[in-house]
Amino acid sequence: QVQLVESGGGLVQAGGSLRLSCAASGRTFTSYAMGWFRQAPGKEREFVAAINWGGGHTYYADSVKGRFTISRDNAKNTVYLQMSSLKPEDTAAYYCAAKSTQTYYAVRSHLEYGYWGQGTQVTVSS
């Protein structure tokens, strides 16, 4: 079992930056691949970024590639999402997720994640 708590969301102007954090507690953090997803009102949950257990492999959605960076600090049991050059279309609730695996590749499908945080809202004004 792992518990996930996101923080760092807020209101930002277009072009600005935010850093989301997801703190994990419970089982050994390095047992988990981590991902960030988002969901805007009336839309389906969307993959944003993922990182493998050791931080050596990452995936990004095309819509955020070059603007967002996922990272993790295993000593602090925390995964981060640094978001830059934010756009109004980035507005959504952002969720972190964990999958118990130590395979090399990060995990992109939300269907594979068994643990989810409660979400943090990001609003980008134009």
LINFENVEN-V749776 format. One record per residue. N is the residue number from 1. RES is the residue in one letter. SS is DSSP state (a for helix, b for strand, c for the rest). OMEGA is omega in whole degrees, -180 to 180 (* if undefined). D_CENTER is the distance of its C-alpha to the mean C-alpha in Angstrom with 2 decimals. Layout:
BEGIN
<<N,RES,SS,OMEGA,D_CENTER> <N,RES,SS,OMEGA,D_CENTER>>
END
This chain:
BEGIN
<<1,Q,c,175,18.59> <2,V,b,176,15.49> <3,Q,b,-175,14.46> <4,L,b,179,11.06> <5,V,b,179,11.21> <6,E,b,174,8.85> <7,S,b,175,10.76> <8,G,c,178,11.39> <9,G,c,179,11.54> <10,G,b,180,14.93> <11,L,b,-178,17.41> <12,V,b,177,17.76> <13,Q,b,176,20.22> <14,A,c,-176,19.65> <15,G,c,-179,19.38> <16,G,c,-176,17.83> <17,S,c,172,14.80> <18,L,b,172,12.29> <19,R,b,175,10.12> <20,L,b,176,7.54> <21,S,b,175,8.03> <22,C,b,-180,7.59> <23,A,b,-179,11.10> <24,A,b,175,12.40> <25,S,b,-178,16.07> <26,G,b,-178,18.46> <27,R,c,-178,18.90> <28,T,c,-174,18.51> <29,F,a,-179,14.96> <30,T,a,174,16.05> <31,S,a,-170,16.82> <32,Y,b,161,13.28> <33,A,b,-174,11.05> <34,M,b,178,7.34> <35,G,b,172,4.81> <36,W,b,177,2.26> <37,F,b,177,5.61> <38,R,b,179,8.05> <39,Q,b,176,11.69> <40,A,c,-180,14.56> <41,P,c,178,17.92> <42,G,c,-179,19.97> <43,K,c,178,17.45> <44,E,c,176,15.78> <45,R,c,-171,12.17> <46,E,b,175,10.74> <47,F,b,177,8.60> <48,V,b,-177,6.61> <49,A,b,179,5.90> <50,A,b,-179,6.84> <51,I,b,-179,8.94> <52,N,c,-171,12.12> <53,W,c,-176,13.64> <54,G,c,-179,15.42> <55,G,c,-175,13.20> <56,G,c,179,15.80> <57,H,c,-179,14.23> <58,T,b,172,11.33> <59,Y,b,175,10.95> <60,Y,b,169,10.14> <61,A,c,180,11.30> <62,D,c,-176,14.65> <63,S,c,-178,14.05> <64,V,c,-177,11.66> <65,K,c,-179,13.30> <66,G,c,180,15.12> <67,R,c,-178,13.43> <68,F,b,176,9.82> <69,T,b,175,9.35> <70,I,b,178,6.96> <71,S,b,178,9.16> <72,R,b,175,10.23> <73,D,b,-175,13.44> <74,N,c,177,15.03> <75,A,c,-179,17.89> <76,K,c,179,15.90> <77,N,c,-174,13.76> <78,T,b,172,10.66> <79,V,b,-175,7.39> <80,Y,b,170,6.75> <81,L,b,176,5.58> <82,Q,b,-176,9.18> <83,M,b,-180,10.21> <84,S,c,-180,13.90> <85,S,c,-175,16.59> <86,L,c,-179,15.00> <87,K,c,177,16.86> <88,P,a,-180,17.93> <89,E,a,173,16.39> <90,D,a,180,12.85> <91,T,c,-177,13.91> <92,A,b,165,12.10> <93,A,b,-178,10.64> <94,Y,b,-177,6.86> <95,Y,b,169,6.03> <96,C,b,-176,4.52> <97,A,b,-179,7.14> <98,A,b,175,9.71> <99,K,b,180,12.58> <100,S,b,180,15.76> <101,T,c,173,16.74> <102,Q,c,173,17.86> <103,T,c,-175,18.49> <104,Y,c,-171,18.06> <105,Y,c,172,15.86> <106,A,c,-171,12.12> <107,V,c,-175,11.64> <108,R,c,-173,10.94> <109,S,c,179,12.66> <110,H,a,-179,11.40> <111,L,a,-178,14.95> <112,E,a,-177,14.53> <113,Y,c,-177,12.10> <114,G,c,-176,14.33> <115,Y,b,-176,12.48> <116,W,b,172,10.34> <117,G,c,-176,9.94> <118,Q,c,177,12.00> <119,G,c,175,9.71> <120,T,b,-174,10.26> <121,Q,b,173,12.20> <122,V,b,179,12.08> <123,T,b,-179,15.53> <124,V,b,-179,16.89> <125,S,b,-179,20.67> <126,S,c,*,22.95>>
END
